[in-house]
Amino acid sequence: MRDLLATLIYLFTMVIFVRVILSWFPSRGGAIDAVRDWTGRITEPVLGPVRRVLPSMGGLDLSPVVVLLVLQVVRAAIIR
């Protein structure tokens, strides 16, 4: 059970990384936008509430950083 949870956290971390990387590129339609939409639907339930709690940073979204840090702490605790 611990291994499954650790793997799910790892996969969710990768999805957040993909979302962040895709946010650096303009929307052009096609498969890239489909992946961007999918990663948004998967990660927004976690990133959205964190984004609302964080103070405004002038357009810089630090919610992925906060969530990734929390996920790594939780994953480390699970693995031990």
Buried (B, 14 or more C-beta within 10 A) or exposed (E): EEEEEBEEBEEBBEBBEBBBEBEEEEEEEEEEEEBBEEBBEBBEEBBEEBBEEBEEEEEEBEBBBBBBEEBEEEBEEBEE
